[in-house]
C-alpha cells in the first residue's frame, strides 16, 4: 500500500510506500496526478521507501512518467529515503537526476528545506 499527501504549508508532496504492485499501480498513478494538480510551482517531494521492496519492471515502467510530469508542474527538489542500496539504484534509474537519496528522514527533510 501507499499514502500520498500534500502539505500546503511546505508546498510538498509526501509519499509513503510499503508496496506498489501491478494490482494498485494504476490507482497510485491516478492518486498522484490528483495531488499534482494541487501543487504550486517550486514544490518539493519526499518519499519514504523504508518499508518497500523493489518495484517490478512493470510497476517501474508505469511510474516512470511521473518524474517528467512533476518537473513540468514545477518540481524544484525531490528526496527519498531508504536503507536499501537496490532501491536507491532503482529510483536513480527511474527518475535520473530529479531525485536525491538519503538514509535518514531528517537528512532528506533538511535537503528539501534548504
N, C-alpha and C positions, 0 to 999 in steps of 0.2 A: 504494500500500500504506500501511500504518499499523502502529503499535505502541501498545499500551495496557498500562501497568504501574501497580502500586500500591506506593508507598513507605510501608511501615508506620511507620517511624520519624518521618516527617513528616505522616502521615495525608493523603497527597497522591496523586491520580491524575495520571499523566504520560502525555500523548498526543503522539505524533509522527506527523504526517500528510504523506505525499507524494502520495497520491491516494486519494480515496474516490469510487467510481463506482456506477452502477446495478448493476454486477456484484458489488460487495462491500459495499454499504451495509447490507444485512440482516445480514451476518456481523459487521460493525463494531458495529451496534446490539446484537447478542447478546453480543459480547465486552465491550462497555461495561457492559451490565447485569450481567454476571458480576462484573466488577471492582467495580461499585457495591455489590454485596452484601457486600464486604469492608470498606468504609469505616466509620469511626466518625463520629458527629455532630460537626460543626465542621470537616470535611475541606476541603481546598483542591484546586484543579486547575490544571494547567499544560499548555497545548497549544502545540506548535511547528508553525506553519503556513508556515515559511520555504520549504519545498520544494513547496508546494501551489499549484495554480491555483484559480480559483473553483470552488465546487461547482455542479453543475447544479441547476435548480429542483427536480427530483425528489429529488435527494440532500439538498438543504437542507430540504425538507419532511419527509423521513424522519428527519433528525437533530434537528429542532426539539423534539420531545417530551423529549429527553434533558436539556435545561436544567431543565424543571419537575421531572422525576424526580430530578435531582441536588439541587434545592432541598428537595424532600420528604425526601431522605435526610440532610439536614443540611449542605449546602454552605455554607461561610462566604465563600469568595472563589474566583474563577477568573480566571486570567490567560492570555492567549495572546500570542505574539509573532510578528510578521510584518513584512516591509518593504513589504507591498502595501496601499495605501490601499483598494483594492477589497475585499480580504479583510477589512479592518477594518470596512468598511461592511456587508459580508455577515454577519459574526459579530454585529454590533450588531443587525441586522435579525432574525437567527435567535434570539438569546438575550437581547436587550434589556440591562437594567442588571445582569444576572447576571455579565457578563464585563467585564474591563478589558483594553485593548490596549496593547502595548509594542513598541518596535522592537528591543530587545535582551533576550536571555535574562536577563542579570544584573539588569536593571530589573524584569522580571516576577517573578523569584525574590525580590528584595528586597521587592516589594509583598506577596507571599504570606507571607513570613517576618515581616512587621511586625505 
